[in-house]
Amino acid sequence: MLEQGDKNIPIFVVISGELETVRPSGAHETLIARVPPGQFTGEVNTLSGRRALNRIRARIASEVIEVSRESVMALVQTDGELSQILMRAFILRRAELFAQGLGDVTVVGSSHSADTLRIKEFLARNGHPCAYIDLDRDADVQSLLDHFHVSASDIPVVICRGETVLRNPTNQEVADCLGFNQAVDQSEVRDLVIVGAGPAGLAAAVYGSSEGLNVLLLETYSPGGQAGSSSRIENYLGFPSGISGNSLASRAYAQAQKFGAQMLLAKGTRLICDHKPYVVELADGARVPARAVMIATGAKYRKLAVENLSRFEGVGVYYGATFIEAQLCKDEEVIVVGGGNSAGQAAVFLAESAKHVFVVVRSDGLADTMSRYLIRRIEETPNITVLPHTEIVALDGTEHLGRVTWRNGQSGGTIEKSIAHLFVMTGAIPNTTWLEGCVVLDAKGFIKTGSDLSADELRAANWPLARRPYLLETSLPGVFAAGDVRGGNVKRVASAVGEGSIAIPLVHQLLRE
């Protein structure tokens, strides 16, 4: 009834008989679920318009109702009761497929390969289930390599739907092979194009699409932004037991999809701002037009001024602490560099599985930069040690990080220790270089908005309107900024979500103008 890789996935409601969902793998199949009378098929790819992950067929003579994707979208947007049932089922089913690795892609790689980690993280952060075969551990890996005519030197290998073989592909090549962007019309003029799918961008997508705007999200890597790499956020309103950044992002993205927002996984390289509609130019040369633009590209962690840093990125040096990284450093000593909440969350999370966690900060402590609840958690965790007045000065190793040297700024003494895992979560550099002078930036490169823009700056930017810029509007009419990329931001997930939602009434005002 449905084959792996099919587009525009309907759902089937079983009246009589029985359906089954299976994962095809060459001549073999893995049974995922049976669907009896009164139940229905479907998961989140029905919302996104992406390809079917698995095969659906009737086990016996059956009577079903086929509900098209368009009708499913109408139901979740207009019928509150059915929306709750369908959305809950779709989200939980995707979570189970992800947990069991029952999808349409197989990754063959090595835990010692930075590119393997990159691809696994890319799929995980996009919530896409995959089977993983470790070249160093799985006994039958050679037969798979022989079947697809690849060698160990091609690692990592990505196999899409058992048909297409990619040798050490880029993230964009993986996205194209799996059809992440096929349902998106890039030439359509949108009411709002949001560049960046972190908390601010996702909030704007949810509120904008729910209020009838034609919204497109542009994201280079995955939903969630920097917050998406947080192992656990415990001070976000409404989640008293905490929630991982990736879970929060995936729920927000599903919510945006429910209201009709779309996401394009592609890198925006330039904002063309000398005419309307504005245009975001992509890395492949495609151009996405928009009546209004929101810049929510966030910020990235500063890199340590240490020789050989790039050599160990992905093979010992990491910029996020998720379940994938935690698996790599189980029962080993690790270092977390940084004194903010992200560093604190990472330290507490890693301490659950690591032998010991050293938190390295250049200041005299954590009180000025970290939430009190995290400081107390760190103080009460016996296998976490905070090293104040300390900085990393050297990294060493062969193919993987093996030794780290740090120096105490007060005593001047250095310590070299055999540590293979270093998590860098310090400072913030705004992602604004792609704007090429379209909007006014502050001295640190963050975007100035609203009342922060002086009259002189607006004159220099040739502000054409009688009114001043709206609260989150930049020096370019119709271009807004929200979240960590904006000057004066509060650096909290909740404030980024608030800014993303606040921007939508301003977009409505602009479009009425």
N, C-alpha and C positions, 0 to 999 in steps of 0.2 A: 504493500500500500504506500510505503514511503521508503526510498532508498537513501543510503548514506550519501551526502553531497547534494541532495535535492534542494532547490531554492523555494522561497515563499511557502514555508511549511504550514500546512493546516493542522488542526487538531481533530481527533476522531473520538466521538462519544459513543461508547459501546451500548447498544440496545439489547442484543443477544449474541451469544457466542463468546469468543475470547480473542484478543490480540496479544502479540508479544513483541517486545523491543529487544533487539539483539545487536551486539557489536561484531561486525564481520572482520575477520582477520585472515586473509588468504582463503584457504579451504575450510577454516574453522570459524566457529561462532561462539560468542559468550552471551548467555542469556542474562539480560539486565532486569526485566520485569515482565510480568503477565498483567494484562488489563482486562478484568472481568466486566460483566454487565453493570452499568451504573457508574463506571469510571471513565476517564478520558486520558488521552495522550497529550504530549506537549511539554516543552521547557522553554528557557528564556530566549533561545534562538527564534522562536515564533515571534517574539516581540521585536527583536533586532532585525529580522529579515535575513539573517545569516543562514548558511547551509545546514542541513540536517546532520547531526552528529552520528546517528545510528539508523539502523533499518527497523521498520515496523511492518508486520505482516499479520494476517489472520491465521490462527492455529487451526480453527475449524470454521465451518460455514457460519458467517456472522452478519449481523445487521448493525450498521453504524450510521451516525450522522457526521458528515464531513463539514467542519466549520472553517471557512477560509481565514487566512491570516488577517485580511482586512476586517472581517466580521469579529474576529477575536479582539482586535485593537479597539473596535467600536464598543464591544462589551466591557472591556476593562476600563474604558473611559467614561461610560455612561451608566453602568449597572453596579452599584456599590457592593451588593451581596456577591454577585458572580465575580466581580473584580477581586474581592478578598480571597475567594476560593482559588481562582486561577493563579493569581500572583503568588500566593503562598505555595501552591503546588509547583509552579515553575521554578521558584527560587530554591526550594528544598530539593527538587530533583536535580538541578544543576549542582548543588552542593554535594549530593551523593555521587553523581557522575565524576565530579572532580576528585572526591576523596578516594574513589576506587580506580581512577585513571581510565575511565571508560569513554573515550572520545574517538575522534577521527584522525589522530596524529600520534606517532611514536617518535620519541627522541632517543637516539643512541649516543651516549657520551661518557664522560669520565668526571669524577669528582675533583680531579686535578686540572680540569680545563676551565679557563675563565669564560670561554664562549659557551660551554655547556651550561654553566651557571646563568649566563645572560639569557639564553633561550628558555631555560626552565623558569626563570623569574618573569620573563615576558609573558609566557603562557599563563603562569600562576596569577600574575597581577591583572591579567585580562579575564581571569576566571575560566580559562579554556582547559578542559580535561585532557590529559595526555598520558600515554603509557611511557615509562622511562626504563631503559635498559642500560645498566652500567657496564661499560667495557671491562672494568677491573673486577667485577663480582659475579656477573651472570654467566653461567657455564655454557648456555646455548647461543651466546651472542655471535659466534663465528658463523653458524649456519645462516643466521639472519643477514650478516654482512655479505656472505657468499650469494645468497638469494638475490640481493639487490645490487650486486657487483660493486660494492664499496669496500674500502680498506680502512684499517685503523687510523691511517694518516688523514682520512677525510673527516674524522671526528671533530665536532659533533655532526651527526646526520639526522635530518628531520624527514620522516616519511609521512606524506599526506594521503589519507584514505587508501593506504596500501598501493598507491599508484605512482605518485611523484616523489622523487628522491632529491633532497637538497643537501649539498655538502657545505657545512659551516656557513649557513645562510645568515644574512642580516635580518634584523627584526622585521623590516619592511617586506623582505622576501617571504618570511613565514606568514605574515599577515595576508599577503597577496595569494599565497598557495591555499590558505584556509578560507579565502573569500571574505575577510573581515569587512572590506570596503565596497563589495559588489552591489549592495542594496542602496548605495548613496549616489545621488545625482549631483556631481560636483559643480555643474554649470548653473544650477538653479540659484536665482537671487533670493537669499534668505532675509527674513526680518532681522535676525540676529545671528551672527557667527561668534562663537565663544572660543577663544584660543587658549587652551589649557583646561584639563578636566580634573583639577584638584577640587577641594571642598567649595571654593568660591565659584568655579566654573560649573560644577555639578548642581549647586544650589540655583544658579541662574538658569540652567537648563530645565530644572524641575519647575520653577516658578514661571519661567517664560513660556514653556510649552503648555503648562496647565492653564495659562491665561490666553491661549490661542495664537501665540507667536510661532512662526516657522523657524525652528532653532536647529542649528548645526554646531556640534562640538568638534573642534580640531584638537587632537592630542597626539603627541609624538610617541609616547611609550604605552601608557595604560591609565585608566581612571584612578584617581586618588592622589596624584601628585606626590609631594614629599610626605604628606600625612599617610598615604597609602602604604608606606614602608614601616609605619609605626606598629610595633608588636601588640601594644595594648594602650588604648586611650581610656583613662578612668575618670577624667573630669569633664566629659562631654555630657551635656544635659540630656537626661532621659535614659542613660545607660549606667545605672549604679554599680553593676558588676564589671563594667568596662566593655570595650569592643575593639577589635583590631582595626587598624586603619584600612586594611584591604576589605574587610567585611563591611565597614561603613561605606566605602566607596562603591562596592558592588551593589549594595542595596540602593544607594542613591542613583547609580546608573540605571538599575532596573526601573526605578521610579520615573526617571526621565524618559526612558523608553516607553513606559506605560502611557505617557501623555503625548508621545509622538516625536520626541527629540531624537535626532540621529547623531552618531559619532563617526568621524573619519579619522582613522589612525594614519597620520601623515605628519611630516615636519613642515611647519610654516617657516619659510625662510625670509619673507619680506612682506611688509605692509605697503601696498600701493595707495597712497593717500592724497594724490593730487587731483582726483576727480571722484565723483559719486556715480554709482555705488562704489564704496571702498572695495578693495580686492586684497585677499590674502594669497600670496603666491607660495606654492608648495615646492618641495625639493625636486619633484619630477617635472616642474614647469607648469603644472596645472594651476588654474586661477579660480578662486572661490569668491564670488561677489556677495556683498552684504549691505543692507540699508543701515545697520548699526553693528558695531564690533565691540566685544568686551575682551580686554586683555587680562587673562588670569593665568599667566605663565609661571607665576610663583618665583621661587628662588632655589638655588642649589647650594649644597654645602661647599665651603671653601676647601681647597685641597691643601694638604700639608706642604710646607716648603722643605721637603726632604728629597734628597737625591734618590733615584730609583723608585719613586712612588708609582709611576705609571707602569713599571715593570711588574708590580705585584697586584695591580687592581684586578679584582675578580679571582685572584689566586692568593688570598690572604688579606687583602685590603678591600673593605666593603663600605658602602654608603647607605645601607639599610639592614635592619636586623629582623628578618622574617623567619618563618619556620624552616625555610630552605637553608638559610645560613646557619641557623641553630643546629641543624643536623650535622653540618660540617665540623662543628667545634664541640661536639659532645665530649664531656670528660676531659677537656683541655683548658688551658689558661688562655684568656682573651683580654684585649684592651679595648676600651671605649674612650674615644677622645671627644670631649665636649661637656659643657655644663648646663645645657638647656634641657627642656622636657623630653625631647626626642632621645637624647643621650641617656637620661634617667630611665625612660621606659625601656630602652634597649638593654641597659645594665641589669635591671630587675628581671627582664625576660630571659636573657642569656644565663643569668645565675641559676635558673631552674635546671639547666642541663650541663653547663660548663663547670669545670673544676674550680676555677676562680676567675673573677672579673676585676680588672684594674680600671678605675675611672680616672683619666688624666685630664686635669684642668690647669690653665695657666694662672688663674686667679687664686685667692686664698681660700676658696670654698665654693659651695653651691647655692648659698642662701640668696644671692642677688639675681640668679638666673633660672632657678628651678622651683617648681611648685612644692609646697611644704610636704604634701602627702608622699611625693616621690623621695624627697630627702629622708623622711622618716623610714620609708621602706628600705632605702639603701643602708641607712644606719643600723637597721635591725636585721639585715641579711649578712650572715657571718662570712660568706664567700665573696663579698664585695669590699674592695679597698679603694678609698679615694686618695689620689696623689695630688695635692695642691701644689701650686708654684712649679708645675712640671710641664715639659714639652717633649715631643718625640723629635729626636735628632738624627736617627739613622735606622735604615731597614736593610736586611741582608737575607740571602737565601739563594737557592739555585733556581729550580723551576717554580717553587712555591716559597712564600715568605717563611723564614725559619727563625730569624732573630730580630729583636727590636731593642733599640737603645734609647733611653730617655735621660733627660738632665733636669736636675732641680735648680730652679732659677735663683734660689736664695743661697744654697751652699755651693753651687757650681759643680757638684758631683754628678757623675753619670753611672747608670746601671745598664748592663746588657743582659737580656734575658731571652731564653729560647721560647718564643711565642710565635705561633703560626697564624693568628687571626687578629686583625686590627680593624675596628669599626670607627669610621671618621664621621662625626656629626657636630661640626663646629662652624660657626659663622654663617653668613648668608650672602650670596651674590645674586642679584636680580637677573632674571632671564629677559633682558631688554635689548640685547645687541641687534636683534633682527628688525627693530623698529626704524633704524637708519634715519633718525632725526625727525620722524613724523610727530612726536609728542615731546613735551618738555620733561626732562628728568632732573632729579636733585643731584647733589654732589656725589652721592654714593651710587647713582644709576637707577634709583627707584623712580616710578612715574608719579609726577605731581598731578593732583586732581583738585577740583572744586576751589574752595577758599584758599588753598595753599598756593594757587597760581596768582602771582602779582600782576598788576596792571601792565607793568613793563614787559613781563614775560608774555602776556597775551598779545600785546602790540607787536612784539618781535615775532610771534608765531602767526601773525595776521589773522587773529580771531575775527570772524566776519559778522558776528551777531551782536545785537544790541544788549541782550542779556549776558550775564556772566555764566561760566560753566556750571552745570548742575553738580551736586555733591560729589559724585564719583566720576564725573566727566573730565576728560583730559583737555589739553590745549587744542584738540581737534574735535570739532562738533560731531557728536554721534559716535565717538570712540570713548569707551569707559574702561576703567581699571578697577580691579577688586582683588583682595587677598594679599599674599605676601609680596607681590610685585609692586604694590602701591606704596608710595611714601607715607610714613606715619602709621603703617599697619600694626596691629597688636600682636601678631604672631601666635594666634590661637585658632584652633579649628572652628570654634563657634563663631568667632568674629569674622572669619573668612566666609562661612556660610551666611552670616548676616549681611555682609557686604554684597554677596552674590544675589541675595533676595531683594535687597534694597535697590539694586540697580534696575530691576525690571520695571517698576513704575516710572523711572526716569527714561527708560527706553520707550515706553508707551507715550510719554509726553513728547519725546523727540519725534517719533513717527507721526504723531498728530500734527506737529509743526510742518 
